[in-house]
Amino acid sequence: MLELLTLSAIRQAAQHGPVEARVHVQVDAALAKMTREQKPYCELTLADAAARMTLRVWSDHPEYRACDSLQVSDFIEVSGEFQQHQQFGIEAKHWTVRALTAQEIAELLQGPPELRAKQAADWAYIIERVVAITDPRLRVLCETLIADYGERFRRTAGARSYHHARRGGLVEHTAQMLRLAKEIAPLYPQLNLDLLTAGILFHDSGKLWENHLPETGFTMGFDERGELLGHISIGLELVNSLWRKVLTSDSVGDWKELTPASEDVRLHLLHLIGAHHGEPQFGSPVCAKTPEAMVLHYIDNMDARMEMFTAGYLTAKPLADRIFDRVRPLPGNLVKPLEKFVPGAEANPSRSEQLL
């Protein structure tokens, strides 16, 4: 029996040549299409816990009829030879398809062990940073978000396609931003780390509706609230809603005596959410006008783009030795990064000799 791999593992292995494997996936889309020459084919979009892959099935393929009858949300196994195509990305040859059993579906929905472990550690770190908030208003607000929407948060993607586009991706993105904030704050003592921490937790909270995935699959549907309002507007509304809820509890009796004023705390948190895209042309209703808002914008951008680079090297079309096609919204073609220096390792003379 062929080895069972994830879509990400197949992408990595196929960069070095054809790989024979099995993969368990959910059908995210199944579209009947025609080539320019009017030859019918079926275009399948397949998804697992961490990645997506497009598979084209031509009408003369033995499995064409089976694929043509597949429905969105079906769980299947694709078994065969996978290789990197210069133009179309990953292709499968000599492959077969079958429906997954109930046990296989349950295991697939859990995600691969390494991804489960990473997201569990990231979620624990988010909780740790929330507990560390010293301002009781921001801490209670963050704890209320986690108590009311924690499970939904853990099933939400960081984006629909560009970065962390997988169930639990928002947890990974948020945790990494919190790590960056913790390292940056001591370098700039004027920063309010409590406010920055709360802003990071809430900045993409509107994606709990815009990019939410169900418990039973990897297909990211469309939510009317997300479509009509967008995640920034929803995040602003969510803060105000939870703030009103918290104010009715017994734990806020002495908040009127705290400095800075509670209303100032609320307004500054709202500003971090509203300004986190940086500029109006990128979706923010206001530009960043405080140090915390500016820092949040930049670390949000940095983590998103680092994820784009990581994913891009696996999916982008090779153009030349160590050069890959552009992955939007990154600004240009990708170039393979410089390897880290390893003390004591033998030098590779090939590149230096070519320059002499």
N, C-alpha and C positions, 0 to 999 in steps of 0.2 A: 504494500500500500504506500502511496506517495506521502511525503511529509506534509502535515497541515501547517500552513503559514498564514500570516496576516497579509493584508494588501500592502502595508508598509514594508514588510519583510520581502515580499515579492518584488517590489520596486527596487529595493536596494540590491537584491541578488541579481535581478535582470540587467543591471548596469554592467555586470561583468560577463554576461552571456546568457544563453537560454537556461531556464530553470524549470524542472519538472516538480509540480507541487499540487496540493489541494488547497482551496480557500473557501471558508464559510462566510457568506455575505447575505445582505438583504437587498432586494431589488428596489432601488430608489426611483428609477424611471425606466420605462420600456417603450420606445418609440419606433414606429414603422417609418422608414425613410426611403428615399430614392437617390441614387447617384446621378451625376450629370448625364450619364448614358442611360438613365431610366432603369437601372438595375436595382431591384428592391433589396433592402437589408434592414436588420433590426439593430437599433442602438440601445444598449443596456447601460445604465448607470448603477454600479454596485457599491455598497457601503458596508463597512464594518465599524467597530468602535472607534477607530482612529483615522480612517482614510476613505477615499472614494476612488473609483476607477471606471473609466468608460470602456466598454467592450462592444465592438462592431461584429455582427454576425451576418455573413453574406448568404444569400438565398440558396446557394449550392452547398452550404455547409450541412453535414448530417444532423446537427442539432438546431437547424434554423426553425423547424416547425415547433420544437419544444420552447425555444426562446420567444417565438412570436406569440405564444399563448401565455407567457408569464405576466403576472399582474404586479403592480406596485405593492410593496410590503411583503411579497413572497420571500421566504428564506430558502436559499439554495446552496449547494456545493458545486463549485466549478473545479474540475480536475483536468490537468493537461500540462502542456508546455507553454511557459510564458517567456516573452522576450521583448526587448526594447526596440520599438520601430522608430526610425529616424524622423518620421513625420507625425504619426498618430499616437505615439506614446507606447504604453504596454499593450501587446497583442497576445492572444492565446491561440495555440495551434494544437490540433489533435486532441481536442478536449471534449469532455462530456459534462452534463449537468443533471442534478437530481435534487429533489426536495429534501430539506433537513428534517430530522426527527425532532420530537418535542424536547428531548434531552439535549440535543445539539443546539437547538434554538436557545434554550436556557443558558447554556454555556457561552454561546456567542454574545448574548445580551450582557453578560457580566463583563465582557472585555478581556483582553489578554492580561495575564497576571502582572506584568511589569507596569502596564498603564493603570490598572486598579491600584497598585501599590503607590505609584506616583501621585495619583489624584487623591488618595486617602491621606498621604503625607502633606500634600498641599492644603487640603481642607483643614487638617489639624493645625497647620501653621496659620491659616486665616483665623481660626478660633483663638490661637495663642496671641496674635497681634491685637485682636479685639479686646481680649481680657487685659492687655497691657495699656489700654487707653486710660489715662488718668482723669480726663474730663468726664464726669458722670453722665452728662447729657448725651455726649457722643457715644459713650460706651453703651448706655441703655438703648439708644436708637439702633446701634449696630447689632446688639444682642436680640432686639425685637425683630429685625430683618431676618436674622438667622433662625430664630424660633418659628417665625411665621412662614418663611419661604426657603428654608435651608435645603430641603429635598429638591425643590424646583431649581434652585441655584445650582445644585450638583449635577443636574441633567441639562444645563444650558450651555450652548456653544459660545465661544468668544466672538464669532462672526459667522455669517452665512457661507462665505467662501474664502476670504483672503487670509485669515489667520485663526488658529485654534478652532477650526471649523469642525468640531466633533463634540459629542456629548461629554460634558465635564470640562470642555475647553475653557469656559469662563473661570472655573476654579483654578486651573493652571495659570491663566493669564493674571488673575487677581493676586494669587500667591506670589508670583514672580515680581509683580509691581510692588507688593508690600516688602519683599526682600530688598529691592532697590531703594525704596524709601528709607528703610531702616539704615542702610549704609550711607545714604546721601545726607540724611538729617544732621549727623554730627559735624559734617563739613560746612554746613550753613546754619549756625546756631539760631538765626532769626526765624527759621522754619517752625511752624506749629505742627509737630509730628502727630498729635492727636487728631487735628483737623485733616491732615494729609491722609492718615490711615483711614478715617471714616470716608473721606472723598474717594479713595481708591475702592473701598468696598461697594460704595453706592454708584460709582461713575457709570458703570454699564448695567446697573440693576434693571433698567428698562428692557434689557435683552431677555429677561425672564419671560417676557411675552413675545418679543421680536424674534428670538433665536432659541426658543425652548424645544427640547426633544422629548418624546413620550418615553414612558418606562418600557414600552413593548417594541421599540425599534430605533432605527437610526435615521429615519426620514424626518427632516425638519419641515414641518408644515408652515402655513401662513396664518397669522393671527390678525384679526381685524383691528384690534387696538394697536398692535405693532405697526400695521400698515397706515392707519390714519394718523397716528401721533408720532411714531419714531421713538427710539429708546431714550433719547435725551429728555424729551417732554414727559415720557412715562416715569423716568427716574426722578424728575422734579416733583411730579405729582405723588410719587411713592414716598419721598421724604416728608412732604407736607402731611400726607395721610398718617404715616407712622408717628410723626411728631405730635399730631393731635391725639392719637391713641395713647401715647406715652404721657401726655399732660393730664390725662384723666386718671392715671394710676396714683397710688398712695406714695410712691417713692420720689415724687417731685416737689414735695412741700417746701423744701428749702432752696429750690433752684432760683427763686427770685433774689436771693442774697448772693449768688455766685457772680464772679467776674471772670471773663467778660460777660456781658448781659446775654441771656439765653436767646433773645431775638437776633442778636448779632451772630451768635453761633449758627443759628438756623440759616441766616442769609448767606453767610460765608460758605457753608456746606452746599447750599443751592448753587452758588457761583461756581464751585469746583465742578459740579455736574454739568452745568450749562456751558462752561468754557473748555471742556476737556478735549474737544476737537480742534481747538486752537484759534480758528478763524471762521467767520460766517460762511465763506464759500465751501467749507468742509462740514457744515452742518451745525456749528455752534451758534446760538443766538447772540452770544457776546464773546469777545476775545478775553484772554486771561489778563486779569487786572490785579492779581495778588501773587506773592511768591509761591504759595502753595498751589495755586491754579496753574502757574507756569510749569512748576516741577511735575505735577501730575500729568499735564499734557505731554511733556517730553518723555517721561518714563513709559507712558502708555504707548506712545509712538515707537519708542525704541524696542520695547518687548514685542510689539506686533510685527515690526520689521525684521527682528532677529528670527522670529518664527517663520516669516515669509522666506528668508534666506534658507533656513533649514529644510523647509518643505520644497523650495524651489530647486535645490540641487538634486532632489529625487525625481522631480516631475518635468523639469525644463528640457527642451530639445537640445542636444549637443550641437554646437555650431563649428567648433574646432577643438583642438586639444586644450582642455582646461577652460573652455569658454562655452557658456550655455545661453540659450535664448532668454529674452526678457520675461520676467514674471511680474505681472501687474499687481499692485500699483508701484512696485519698485521702479526706479527711474531709468534703468538701462540693462544691458545684457549682464548676466552673472559671470563672474570669474572665480574659479576654484580658489579658496583661501590659502594663504601661506601656511605650511605646516609649522607646528610649534617646534622650537629648538629643543633637542634632546641631548644633554651633555653626554659625551662619550660615544654617541652614535656615529657610525661611519658616514662620511659625506657622500652625497650623490653627485658625481662629477658631470653627469650628462648635461645639465642645464648650463653650468659654468663653462664647461668645455665648448659648448656651442657659441658662447659669447667671446671666446678668445680668438 
